[in-house]
Amino acid sequence: MLMRMTQDTVLSRNINRLREAVGMSQALFGEQFGMSQSTASRKLHGQIPFSAAEIAECADYFGVSVNELYGKA
């Protein structure tokens, strides 16, 4: 079965890759962005969407543009 890549899926995967690249745990990610580890995990795996504010905060924190988070750079 082929999984359709939605914008939210691409976004979650890219944020998760950036988090892993800097060696940040899900718990620390959650703490940094004001959410529990459980919520962070669900967002990073595309089960629940990131808010617009969280997307902007992630872009700023990781030093990338929002477009890059969406894979459009």
N, CA, C, O and CB atoms as a CASP TS submission, in Angstrom:
PFRMAT TS
TARGET T0000
AUTHOR 0000-0000-0000
METHOD Language model
MODEL 1
PARENT N/A
ATOM      1  N   MET     1       0.841  -1.181   0.000  1.00  0.00           N
ATOM      2  CA  MET     1       0.000   0.000   0.000  1.00  0.00           C
ATOM      3  C   MET     1       0.884   1.240   0.000  1.00  0.00           C
ATOM      4  O   MET     1       1.809   1.333   0.807  1.00  0.00           O
ATOM      5  CB  MET     1      -0.956   0.000   1.216  1.00  0.00           C
ATOM      6  N   LEU     2       0.626   2.163  -0.859  1.00  0.00           N
ATOM      7  CA  LEU     2       1.406   3.392  -0.983  1.00  0.00           C
ATOM      8  C   LEU     2       0.809   4.472  -0.092  1.00  0.00           C
ATOM      9  O   LEU     2      -0.379   4.781  -0.185  1.00  0.00           O
ATOM     10  CB  LEU     2       1.456   3.867  -2.453  1.00  0.00           C
ATOM     11  N   MET     3       1.654   5.049   0.781  1.00  0.00           N
ATOM     12  CA  MET     3       1.176   6.111   1.664  1.00  0.00           C
ATOM     13  C   MET     3       1.282   7.453   0.951  1.00  0.00           C
ATOM     14  O   MET     3       2.329   7.808   0.409  1.00  0.00           O
ATOM     15  CB  MET     3       1.979   6.132   2.989  1.00  0.00           C
ATOM     16  N   ARG     4       0.196   8.174   0.965  1.00  0.00           N
ATOM     17  CA  ARG     4       0.195   9.505   0.354  1.00  0.00           C
ATOM     18  C   ARG     4       0.885  10.484   1.292  1.00  0.00           C
ATOM     19  O   ARG     4       0.532  10.585   2.467  1.00  0.00           O
ATOM     20  CB  ARG     4      -1.254   9.977   0.036  1.00  0.00           C
ATOM     21  N   MET     5       1.875  11.205   0.765  1.00  0.00           N
ATOM     22  CA  MET     5       2.622  12.171   1.558  1.00  0.00           C
ATOM     23  C   MET     5       1.867  13.489   1.571  1.00  0.00           C
ATOM     24  O   MET     5       1.840  14.202   0.568  1.00  0.00           O
ATOM     25  CB  MET     5       4.054  12.361   1.002  1.00  0.00           C
ATOM     26  N   THR     6       1.263  13.813   2.687  1.00  0.00           N
ATOM     27  CA  THR     6       0.581  15.090   2.826  1.00  0.00           C
ATOM     28  C   THR     6       1.583  16.134   3.285  1.00  0.00           C
ATOM     29  O   THR     6       2.692  15.800   3.704  1.00  0.00           O
ATOM     30  CB  THR     6      -0.606  14.988   3.817  1.00  0.00           C
ATOM     31  N   GLN     7       1.191  17.392   3.205  1.00  0.00           N
ATOM     32  CA  GLN     7       2.065  18.461   3.699  1.00  0.00           C
ATOM     33  C   GLN     7       2.357  18.275   5.174  1.00  0.00           C
ATOM     34  O   GLN     7       3.480  18.516   5.615  1.00  0.00           O
ATOM     35  CB  GLN     7       1.430  19.836   3.458  1.00  0.00           C
ATOM     36  N   ASP     8       1.357  17.846   5.952  1.00  0.00           N
ATOM     37  CA  ASP     8       1.570  17.630   7.384  1.00  0.00           C
ATOM     38  C   ASP     8       2.553  16.498   7.640  1.00  0.00           C
ATOM     39  O   ASP     8       3.351  16.569   8.575  1.00  0.00           O
ATOM     40  CB  ASP     8       0.246  17.330   8.076  1.00  0.00           C
ATOM     41  N   THR     9       2.503  15.451   6.814  1.00  0.00           N
ATOM     42  CA  THR     9       3.442  14.337   6.963  1.00  0.00           C
ATOM     43  C   THR     9       4.860  14.793   6.668  1.00  0.00           C
ATOM     44  O   THR     9       5.785  14.464   7.411  1.00  0.00           O
ATOM     45  CB  THR     9       3.056  13.173   6.037  1.00  0.00           C
ATOM     46  N   VAL    10       5.040  15.541   5.599  1.00  0.00           N
ATOM     47  CA  VAL    10       6.356  16.068   5.236  1.00  0.00           C
ATOM     48  C   VAL    10       6.873  16.967   6.345  1.00  0.00           C
ATOM     49  O   VAL    10       8.034  16.869   6.742  1.00  0.00           O
ATOM     50  CB  VAL    10       6.293  16.842   3.900  1.00  0.00           C
ATOM     51  N   LEU    11       6.007  17.848   6.847  1.00  0.00           N
ATOM     52  CA  LEU    11       6.381  18.754   7.925  1.00  0.00           C
ATOM     53  C   LEU    11       6.838  17.973   9.157  1.00  0.00           C
ATOM     54  O   LEU    11       7.907  18.254   9.701  1.00  0.00           O
ATOM     55  CB  LEU    11       5.205  19.673   8.284  1.00  0.00           C
ATOM     56  N   SER    12       6.054  17.008   9.600  1.00  0.00           N
ATOM     57  CA  SER    12       6.398  16.221  10.784  1.00  0.00           C
ATOM     58  C   SER    12       7.721  15.490  10.601  1.00  0.00           C
ATOM     59  O   SER    12       8.558  15.479  11.503  1.00  0.00           O
ATOM     60  CB  SER    12       5.289  15.219  11.096  1.00  0.00           C
ATOM     61  N   ARG    13       7.908  14.886   9.447  1.00  0.00           N
ATOM     62  CA  ARG    13       9.158  14.155   9.190  1.00  0.00           C
ATOM     63  C   ARG    13      10.363  15.090   9.195  1.00  0.00           C
ATOM     64  O   ARG    13      11.414  14.753   9.741  1.00  0.00           O
ATOM     65  CB  ARG    13       9.080  13.418   7.846  1.00  0.00           C
ATOM     66  N   ASN    14      10.211  16.255   8.593  1.00  0.00           N
ATOM     67  CA  ASN    14      11.334  17.194   8.543  1.00  0.00           C
ATOM     68  C   ASN    14      11.677  17.743   9.926  1.00  0.00           C
ATOM     69  O   ASN    14      12.852  17.871  10.270  1.00  0.00           O
ATOM     70  CB  ASN    14      11.015  18.346   7.594  1.00  0.00           C
ATOM     71  N   ILE    15      10.661  18.065  10.715  1.00  0.00           N
ATOM     72  CA  ILE    15      10.932  18.526  12.074  1.00  0.00           C
ATOM     73  C   ILE    15      11.586  17.407  12.880  1.00  0.00           C
ATOM     74  O   ILE    15      12.529  17.652  13.632  1.00  0.00           O
ATOM     75  CB  ILE    15       9.629  19.003  12.763  1.00  0.00           C
ATOM     76  N   ASN    16      11.094  16.194  12.727  1.00  0.00           N
ATOM     77  CA  ASN    16      11.671  15.058  13.454  1.00  0.00           C
ATOM     78  C   ASN    16      13.128  14.837  13.054  1.00  0.00           C
ATOM     79  O   ASN    16      13.966  14.554  13.911  1.00  0.00           O
ATOM     80  CB  ASN    16      10.852  13.780  13.192  1.00  0.00           C
ATOM     81  N   ARG    17      13.436  14.960  11.784  1.00  0.00           N
ATOM     82  CA  ARG    17      14.832  14.800  11.317  1.00  0.00           C
ATOM     83  C   ARG    17      15.736  15.877  11.916  1.00  0.00           C
ATOM     84  O   ARG    17      16.853  15.589  12.345  1.00  0.00           O
ATOM     85  CB  ARG    17      14.898  14.859   9.769  1.00  0.00           C
ATOM     86  N   LEU    18      15.251  17.107  11.941  1.00  0.00           N
ATOM     87  CA  LEU    18      16.041  18.195  12.533  1.00  0.00           C
ATOM     88  C   LEU    18      16.267  17.945  14.026  1.00  0.00           C
ATOM     89  O   LEU    18      17.364  18.167  14.538  1.00  0.00           O
ATOM     90  CB  LEU    18      15.336  19.557  12.321  1.00  0.00           C
ATOM     91  N   ARG    19      15.239  17.491  14.710  1.00  0.00           N
ATOM     92  CA  ARG    19      15.355  17.175  16.138  1.00  0.00           C
ATOM     93  C   ARG    19      16.415  16.097  16.367  1.00  0.00           C
ATOM     94  O   ARG    19      17.272  16.230  17.240  1.00  0.00           O
ATOM     95  CB  ARG    19      13.992  16.712  16.704  1.00  0.00           C
ATOM     96  N   GLU    20      16.346  15.046  15.582  1.00  0.00           N
ATOM     97  CA  GLU    20      17.312  13.952  15.708  1.00  0.00           C
ATOM     98  C   GLU    20      18.721  14.411  15.352  1.00  0.00           C
ATOM     99  O   GLU    20      19.689  13.973  15.972  1.00  0.00           O
ATOM    100  CB  GLU    20      16.905  12.779  14.816  1.00  0.00           C
ATOM    101  N   ALA    21      18.844  15.290  14.357  1.00  0.00           N
ATOM    102  CA  ALA    21      20.162  15.763  13.908  1.00  0.00           C
ATOM    103  C   ALA    21      20.907  16.525  14.999  1.00  0.00           C
ATOM    104  O   ALA    21      22.138  16.526  15.034  1.00  0.00           O
ATOM    105  CB  ALA    21      20.006  16.654  12.685  1.00  0.00           C
ATOM    106  N   VAL    22      20.156  17.172  15.890  1.00  0.00           N
ATOM    107  CA  VAL    22      20.813  17.901  16.978  1.00  0.00           C
ATOM    108  C   VAL    22      20.859  17.075  18.268  1.00  0.00           C
ATOM    109  O   VAL    22      21.278  17.570  19.314  1.00  0.00           O
ATOM    110  CB  VAL    22      20.090  19.226  17.235  1.00  0.00           C
ATOM    111  N   GLY    23      20.428  15.820  18.186  1.00  0.00           N
ATOM    112  CA  GLY    23      20.489  14.935  19.340  1.00  0.00           C
ATOM    113  C   GLY    23      19.480  15.251  20.429  1.00  0.00           C
ATOM    114  O   GLY    23      19.720  14.971  21.604  1.00  0.00           O
ATOM    115  N   MET    24      18.362  15.829  20.048  1.00  0.00           N
ATOM    116  CA  MET    24      17.339  16.228  21.015  1.00  0.00           C
ATOM    117  C   MET    24      16.339  15.092  21.214  1.00  0.00           C
ATOM    118  O   MET    24      15.805  14.555  20.243  1.00  0.00           O
ATOM    119  CB  MET    24      16.613  17.513  20.547  1.00  0.00           C
ATOM    120  N   SER    25      16.088  14.730  22.457  1.00  0.00           N
ATOM    121  CA  SER    25      15.088  13.704  22.755  1.00  0.00           C
ATOM    122  C   SER    25      13.688  14.266  22.544  1.00  0.00           C
ATOM    123  O   SER    25      13.506  15.481  22.471  1.00  0.00           O
ATOM    124  CB  SER    25      15.249  13.183  24.203  1.00  0.00           C
ATOM    125  N   GLN    26      12.710  13.389  22.447  1.00  0.00           N
ATOM    126  CA  GLN    26      11.324  13.845  22.340  1.00  0.00           C
ATOM    127  C   GLN    26      10.913  14.601  23.596  1.00  0.00           C
ATOM    128  O   GLN    26      10.175  15.584  23.520  1.00  0.00           O
ATOM    129  CB  GLN    26      10.378  12.654  22.101  1.00  0.00           C
ATOM    130  N   ALA    27      11.389  14.147  24.749  1.00  0.00           N
ATOM    131  CA  ALA    27      11.057  14.822  26.005  1.00  0.00           C
ATOM    132  C   ALA    27      11.606  16.250  26.010  1.00  0.00           C
ATOM    133  O   ALA    27      10.908  17.185  26.402  1.00  0.00           O
ATOM    134  CB  ALA    27      11.616  14.030  27.208  1.00  0.00           C
ATOM    135  N   LEU    28      12.852  16.415  25.574  1.00  0.00           N
ATOM    136  CA  LEU    28      13.444  17.751  25.528  1.00  0.00           C
ATOM    137  C   LEU    28      12.750  18.616  24.483  1.00  0.00           C
ATOM    138  O   LEU    28      12.542  19.809  24.704  1.00  0.00           O
ATOM    139  CB  LEU    28      14.946  17.663  25.228  1.00  0.00           C
ATOM    140  N   PHE    29      12.391  18.020  23.343  1.00  0.00           N
ATOM    141  CA  PHE    29      11.639  18.746  22.321  1.00  0.00           C
ATOM    142  C   PHE    29      10.336  19.262  22.924  1.00  0.00           C
ATOM    143  O   PHE    29       9.985  20.430  22.759  1.00  0.00           O
ATOM    144  CB  PHE    29      11.354  17.839  21.090  1.00  0.00           C
ATOM    145  N   GLY    30       9.628  18.387  23.618  1.00  0.00           N
ATOM    146  CA  GLY    30       8.380  18.782  24.251  1.00  0.00           C
ATOM    147  C   GLY    30       8.573  19.909  25.241  1.00  0.00           C
ATOM    148  O   GLY    30       7.794  20.862  25.269  1.00  0.00           O
ATOM    149  N   GLU    31       9.606  19.801  26.048  1.00  0.00           N
ATOM    150  CA  GLU    31       9.901  20.853  27.027  1.00  0.00           C
ATOM    151  C   GLU    31      10.203  22.173  26.326  1.00  0.00           C
ATOM    152  O   GLU    31       9.707  23.225  26.730  1.00  0.00           O
ATOM    153  CB  GLU    31      11.087  20.443  27.922  1.00  0.00           C
ATOM    154  N   GLN    32      11.014  22.114  25.279  1.00  0.00           N
ATOM    155  CA  GLN    32      11.399  23.316  24.537  1.00  0.00           C
ATOM    156  C   GLN    32      10.190  24.029  23.932  1.00  0.00           C
ATOM    157  O   GLN    32      10.134  25.258  23.889  1.00  0.00           O
ATOM    158  CB  GLN    32      12.387  22.954  23.435  1.00  0.00           C
ATOM    159  N   PHE    33       9.229  23.239  23.468  1.00  0.00           N
ATOM    160  CA  PHE    33       8.087  23.811  22.757  1.00  0.00           C
ATOM    161  C   PHE    33       6.784  23.769  23.558  1.00  0.00           C
ATOM    162  O   PHE    33       5.701  23.944  23.000  1.00  0.00           O
ATOM    163  CB  PHE    33       7.893  23.085  21.458  1.00  0.00           C
ATOM    164  N   GLY    34       6.896  23.538  24.862  1.00  0.00           N
ATOM    165  CA  GLY    34       5.743  23.658  25.751  1.00  0.00           C
ATOM    166  C   GLY    34       4.685  22.578  25.619  1.00  0.00           C
ATOM    167  O   GLY    34       3.489  22.861  25.687  1.00  0.00           O
ATOM    168  N   MET    35       5.124  21.339  25.431  1.00  0.00           N
ATOM    169  CA  MET    35       4.170  20.227  25.330  1.00  0.00           C
ATOM    170  C   MET    35       4.749  19.010  26.030  1.00  0.00           C
ATOM    171  O   MET    35       5.952  18.956  26.285  1.00  0.00           O
ATOM    172  CB  MET    35       3.841  19.898  23.842  1.00  0.00           C
ATOM    173  N   SER    36       3.921  18.049  26.339  1.00  0.00           N
ATOM    174  CA  SER    36       4.403  16.820  26.967  1.00  0.00           C
ATOM    175  C   SER    36       5.185  15.980  25.956  1.00  0.00           C
ATOM    176  O   SER    36       5.102  16.210  24.750  1.00  0.00           O
ATOM    177  CB  SER    36       3.223  16.007  27.548  1.00  0.00           C
ATOM    178  N   GLN    37       5.929  15.022  26.450  1.00  0.00           N
ATOM    179  CA  GLN    37       6.667  14.107  25.577  1.00  0.00           C
ATOM    180  C   GLN    37       5.684  13.322  24.714  1.00  0.00           C
ATOM    181  O   GLN    37       5.947  13.069  23.539  1.00  0.00           O
ATOM    182  CB  GLN    37       7.556  13.141  26.410  1.00  0.00           C
ATOM    183  N   SER    38       4.556  12.940  25.297  1.00  0.00           N
ATOM    184  CA  SER    38       3.539  12.179  24.563  1.00  0.00           C
ATOM    185  C   SER    38       2.978  12.996  23.397  1.00  0.00           C
ATOM    186  O   SER    38       2.842  12.484  22.286  1.00  0.00           O
ATOM    187  CB  SER    38       2.399  11.757  25.510  1.00  0.00           C
ATOM    188  N   THR    39       2.658  14.252  23.649  1.00  0.00           N
ATOM    189  CA  THR    39       2.153  15.124  22.587  1.00  0.00           C
ATOM    190  C   THR    39       3.227  15.363  21.541  1.00  0.00           C
ATOM    191  O   THR    39       2.948  15.349  20.342  1.00  0.00           O
ATOM    192  CB  THR    39       1.669  16.462  23.166  1.00  0.00           C
ATOM    193  N   ALA    40       4.463  15.584  21.995  1.00  0.00           N
ATOM    194  CA  ALA    40       5.572  15.777  21.053  1.00  0.00           C
ATOM    195  C   ALA    40       5.706  14.572  20.137  1.00  0.00           C
ATOM    196  O   ALA    40       5.848  14.724  18.924  1.00  0.00           O
ATOM    197  CB  ALA    40       6.894  16.020  21.807  1.00  0.00           C
ATOM    198  N   SER    41       5.661  13.381  20.708  1.00  0.00           N
ATOM    199  CA  SER    41       5.778  12.158  19.920  1.00  0.00           C
ATOM    200  C   SER    41       4.668  12.068  18.874  1.00  0.00           C
ATOM    201  O   SER    41       4.924  11.740  17.716  1.00  0.00           O
ATOM    202  CB  SER    41       5.741  10.930  20.835  1.00  0.00           C
ATOM    203  N   ARG    42       3.455  12.355  19.282  1.00  0.00           N
ATOM    204  CA  ARG    42       2.324  12.282  18.352  1.00  0.00           C
ATOM    205  C   ARG    42       2.454  13.307  17.228  1.00  0.00           C
ATOM    206  O   ARG    42       2.121  13.015  16.079  1.00  0.00           O
ATOM    207  CB  ARG    42       1.008  12.498  19.102  1.00  0.00           C
ATOM    208  N   LYS    43       2.933  14.497  17.551  1.00  0.00           N
ATOM    209  CA  LYS    43       3.130  15.530  16.515  1.00  0.00           C
ATOM    210  C   LYS    43       4.282  15.134  15.579  1.00  0.00           C
ATOM    211  O   LYS    43       4.175  15.277  14.361  1.00  0.00           O
ATOM    212  CB  LYS    43       3.422  16.920  17.171  1.00  0.00           C
ATOM    213  N   LEU    44       5.373  14.638  16.154  1.00  0.00           N
ATOM    214  CA  LEU    44       6.538  14.273  15.351  1.00  0.00           C
ATOM    215  C   LEU    44       6.277  13.074  14.441  1.00  0.00           C
ATOM    216  O   LEU    44       6.975  12.883  13.444  1.00  0.00           O
ATOM    217  CB  LEU    44       7.709  13.973  16.258  1.00  0.00           C
ATOM    218  N   HIS    45       5.279  12.275  14.783  1.00  0.00           N
ATOM    219  CA  HIS    45       4.916  11.127  13.952  1.00  0.00           C
ATOM    220  C   HIS    45       3.674  11.391  13.109  1.00  0.00           C
ATOM    221  O   HIS    45       3.112  10.468  12.520  1.00  0.00           O
ATOM    222  CB  HIS    45       4.689   9.910  14.823  1.00  0.00           C
ATOM    223  N   GLY    46       3.243  12.659  13.051  1.00  0.00           N
ATOM    224  CA  GLY    46       2.152  13.049  12.172  1.00  0.00           C
ATOM    225  C   GLY    46       0.775  12.623  12.625  1.00  0.00           C
ATOM    226  O   GLY    46      -0.170  12.664  11.836  1.00  0.00           O
ATOM    227  N   GLN    47       0.633  12.216  13.877  1.00  0.00           N
ATOM    228  CA  GLN    47      -0.673  11.778  14.370  1.00  0.00           C
ATOM    229  C   GLN    47      -1.572  12.958  14.715  1.00  0.00           C
ATOM    230  O   GLN    47      -2.794  12.864  14.595  1.00  0.00           O
ATOM    231  CB  GLN    47      -0.502  10.887  15.591  1.00  0.00           C
ATOM    232  N   ILE    48      -0.980  14.061  15.139  1.00  0.00           N
ATOM    233  CA  ILE    48      -1.723  15.304  15.354  1.00  0.00           C
ATOM    234  C   ILE    48      -0.901  16.435  14.741  1.00  0.00           C
ATOM    235  O   ILE    48       0.328  16.386  14.759  1.00  0.00           O
ATOM    236  CB  ILE    48      -2.003  15.561  16.891  1.00  0.00           C
ATOM    237  N   PRO    49      -1.568  17.450  14.200  1.00  0.00           N
ATOM    238  CA  PRO    49      -0.830  18.499  13.488  1.00  0.00           C
ATOM    239  C   PRO    49      -0.162  19.509  14.424  1.00  0.00           C
ATOM    240  O   PRO    49      -0.605  19.732  15.551  1.00  0.00           O
ATOM    241  CB  PRO    49      -1.763  19.228  12.551  1.00  0.00           C
ATOM    242  N   PHE    50       0.905  20.106  13.925  1.00  0.00           N
ATOM    243  CA  PHE    50       1.534  21.241  14.588  1.00  0.00           C
ATOM    244  C   PHE    50       0.680  22.478  14.315  1.00  0.00           C
ATOM    245  O   PHE    50       0.101  22.601  13.235  1.00  0.00           O
ATOM    246  CB  PHE    50       3.013  21.448  14.094  1.00  0.00           C
ATOM    247  N   SER    51       0.596  23.390  15.277  1.00  0.00           N
ATOM    248  CA  SER    51      -0.097  24.659  15.052  1.00  0.00           C
ATOM    249  C   SER    51       0.814  25.575  14.239  1.00  0.00           C
ATOM    250  O   SER    51       2.013  25.327  14.120  1.00  0.00           O
ATOM    251  CB  SER    51      -0.500  25.333  16.408  1.00  0.00           C
ATOM    252  N   ALA    52       0.239  26.620  13.688  1.00  0.00           N
ATOM    253  CA  ALA    52       1.034  27.591  12.935  1.00  0.00           C
ATOM    254  C   ALA    52       2.114  28.207  13.811  1.00  0.00           C
ATOM    255  O   ALA    52       3.241  28.411  13.360  1.00  0.00           O
ATOM    256  CB  ALA    52       0.137  28.690  12.360  1.00  0.00           C
ATOM    257  N   ALA    53       1.775  28.503  15.061  1.00  0.00           N
ATOM    258  CA  ALA    53       2.759  29.080  15.982  1.00  0.00           C
ATOM    259  C   ALA    53       3.895  28.094  16.264  1.00  0.00           C
ATOM    260  O   ALA    53       5.059  28.492  16.321  1.00  0.00           O
ATOM    261  CB  ALA    53       2.079  29.492  17.301  1.00  0.00           C
ATOM    262  N   GLU    54       3.568  26.817  16.439  1.00  0.00           N
ATOM    263  CA  GLU    54       4.608  25.804  16.689  1.00  0.00           C
ATOM    264  C   GLU    54       5.517  25.639  15.472  1.00  0.00           C
ATOM    265  O   GLU    54       6.724  25.448  15.620  1.00  0.00           O
ATOM    266  CB  GLU    54       3.965  24.447  17.051  1.00  0.00           C
ATOM    267  N   ILE    55       4.950  25.712  14.287  1.00  0.00           N
ATOM    268  CA  ILE    55       5.746  25.600  13.065  1.00  0.00           C
ATOM    269  C   ILE    55       6.731  26.760  12.987  1.00  0.00           C
ATOM    270  O   ILE    55       7.909  26.561  12.691  1.00  0.00           O
ATOM    271  CB  ILE    55       4.834  25.574  11.811  1.00  0.00           C
ATOM    272  N   ALA    56       6.252  27.965  13.252  1.00  0.00           N
ATOM    273  CA  ALA    56       7.128  29.141  13.236  1.00  0.00           C
ATOM    274  C   ALA    56       8.218  29.026  14.299  1.00  0.00           C
ATOM    275  O   ALA    56       9.373  29.363  14.042  1.00  0.00           O
ATOM    276  CB  ALA    56       6.308  30.424  13.458  1.00  0.00           C
ATOM    277  N   GLU    57       7.857  28.552  15.490  1.00  0.00           N
ATOM    278  CA  GLU    57       8.843  28.378  16.563  1.00  0.00           C
ATOM    279  C   GLU    57       9.894  27.347  16.191  1.00  0.00           C
ATOM    280  O   GLU    57      11.079  27.550  16.457  1.00  0.00           O
ATOM    281  CB  GLU    57       8.151  27.965  17.860  1.00  0.00           C
ATOM    282  N   CYS    58       9.483  26.248  15.581  1.00  0.00           N
ATOM    283  CA  CYS    58      10.428  25.213  15.153  1.00  0.00           C
ATOM    284  C   CYS    58      11.380  25.757  14.094  1.00  0.00           C
ATOM    285  O   CYS    58      12.587  25.524  14.160  1.00  0.00           O
ATOM    286  CB  CYS    58       9.674  23.985  14.608  1.00  0.00           C
ATOM    287  N   ALA    59      10.840  26.477  13.125  1.00  0.00           N
ATOM    288  CA  ALA    59      11.682  27.057  12.074  1.00  0.00           C
ATOM    289  C   ALA    59      12.731  27.964  12.693  1.00  0.00           C
ATOM    290  O   ALA    59      13.908  27.892  12.340  1.00  0.00           O
ATOM    291  CB  ALA    59      10.829  27.842  11.050  1.00  0.00           C
ATOM    292  N   ASP    60      12.307  28.814  13.611  1.00  0.00           N
ATOM    293  CA  ASP    60      13.233  29.730  14.279  1.00  0.00           C
ATOM    294  C   ASP    60      14.273  28.964  15.095  1.00  0.00           C
ATOM    295  O   ASP    60      15.466  29.258  15.012  1.00  0.00           O
ATOM    296  CB  ASP    60      12.462  30.701  15.186  1.00  0.00           C
ATOM    297  N   TYR    61      13.834  27.998  15.869  1.00  0.00           N
ATOM    298  CA  TYR    61      14.736  27.236  16.731  1.00  0.00           C
ATOM    299  C   TYR    61      15.805  26.499  15.913  1.00  0.00           C
ATOM    300  O   TYR    61      16.986  26.520  16.261  1.00  0.00           O
ATOM    301  CB  TYR    61      13.935  26.234  17.575  1.00  0.00           C
ATOM    302  N   PHE    62      15.381  25.853  14.829  1.00  0.00           N
ATOM    303  CA  PHE    62      16.308  25.056  14.025  1.00  0.00           C
ATOM    304  C   PHE    62      17.022  25.861  12.938  1.00  0.00           C
ATOM    305  O   PHE    62      17.852  25.319  12.208  1.00  0.00           O
ATOM    306  CB  PHE    62      15.568  23.916  13.390  1.00  0.00           C
ATOM    307  N   GLY    63      16.703  27.148  12.830  1.00  0.00           N
ATOM    308  CA  GLY    63      17.391  28.018  11.882  1.00  0.00           C
ATOM    309  C   GLY    63      17.083  27.730  10.430  1.00  0.00           C
ATOM    310  O   GLY    63      17.953  27.830   9.565  1.00  0.00           O
ATOM    311  N   VAL    64      15.839  27.372  10.170  1.00  0.00           N
ATOM    312  CA  VAL    64      15.399  27.111   8.797  1.00  0.00           C
ATOM    313  C   VAL    64      14.131  27.918   8.532  1.00  0.00           C
ATOM    314  O   VAL    64      13.529  28.461   9.458  1.00  0.00           O
ATOM    315  CB  VAL    64      15.149  25.580   8.560  1.00  0.00           C
ATOM    316  N   SER    65      13.737  27.993   7.282  1.00  0.00           N
ATOM    317  CA  SER    65      12.495  28.693   6.950  1.00  0.00           C
ATOM    318  C   SER    65      11.311  27.729   7.093  1.00  0.00           C
ATOM    319  O   SER    65      11.479  26.510   7.102  1.00  0.00           O
ATOM    320  CB  SER    65      12.558  29.278   5.503  1.00  0.00           C
ATOM    321  N   VAL    66      10.134  28.298   7.202  1.00  0.00           N
ATOM    322  CA  VAL    66       8.923  27.477   7.227  1.00  0.00           C
ATOM    323  C   VAL    66       8.820  26.692   5.924  1.00  0.00           C
ATOM    324  O   VAL    66       8.422  25.527   5.932  1.00  0.00           O
ATOM    325  CB  VAL    66       7.656  28.357   7.441  1.00  0.00           C
ATOM    326  N   ASN    67       9.176  27.320   4.808  1.00  0.00           N
ATOM    327  CA  ASN    67       9.158  26.603   3.523  1.00  0.00           C
ATOM    328  C   ASN    67      10.066  25.384   3.552  1.00  0.00           C
ATOM    329  O   ASN    67       9.715  24.335   3.011  1.00  0.00           O
ATOM    330  CB  ASN    67       9.582  27.535   2.387  1.00  0.00           C
ATOM    331  N   GLU    68      11.223  25.512   4.176  1.00  0.00           N
ATOM    332  CA  GLU    68      12.122  24.362   4.279  1.00  0.00           C
ATOM    333  C   GLU    68      11.495  23.246   5.109  1.00  0.00           C
ATOM    334  O   GLU    68      11.655  22.068   4.791  1.00  0.00           O
ATOM    335  CB  GLU    68      13.461  24.785   4.895  1.00  0.00           C
ATOM    336  N   LEU    69      10.789  23.612   6.160  1.00  0.00           N
ATOM    337  CA  LEU    69      10.115  22.580   6.969  1.00  0.00           C
ATOM    338  C   LEU    69       9.090  21.811   6.132  1.00  0.00           C
ATOM    339  O   LEU    69       8.861  20.622   6.354  1.00  0.00           O
ATOM    340  CB  LEU    69       9.420  23.221   8.196  1.00  0.00           C
ATOM    341  N   TYR    70       8.478  22.500   5.171  1.00  0.00           N
ATOM    342  CA  TYR    70       7.509  21.863   4.288  1.00  0.00           C
ATOM    343  C   TYR    70       8.175  21.221   3.058  1.00  0.00           C
ATOM    344  O   TYR    70       7.490  20.715   2.169  1.00  0.00           O
ATOM    345  CB  TYR    70       6.472  22.887   3.842  1.00  0.00           C
ATOM    346  N   GLY    71       9.508  21.247   3.018  1.00  0.00           N
ATOM    347  CA  GLY    71      10.226  20.620   1.914  1.00  0.00           C
ATOM    348  C   GLY    71      10.165  21.402   0.623  1.00  0.00           C
ATOM    349  O   GLY    71      10.273  20.821  -0.457  1.00  0.00           O
ATOM    350  N   LYS    72       9.991  22.723   0.714  1.00  0.00           N
ATOM    351  CA  LYS    72       9.831  23.566  -0.488  1.00  0.00           C
ATOM    352  C   LYS    72      10.992  24.507  -0.711  1.00  0.00           C
ATOM    353  O   LYS    72      10.831  25.544  -1.355  1.00  0.00           O
ATOM    354  CB  LYS    72       8.563  24.369  -0.393  1.00  0.00           C
ATOM    355  N   ALA    73      12.150  24.170  -0.195  1.00  0.00           N
ATOM    356  CA  ALA    73      13.277  25.081  -0.381  1.00  0.00           C
ATOM    357  C   ALA    73      14.327  24.478  -1.278  1.00  0.00           C
ATOM    358  O   ALA    73      15.349  25.110  -1.544  1.00  0.00           O
ATOM    359  CB  ALA    73      13.892  25.448   0.951  1.00  0.00           C
TER
END
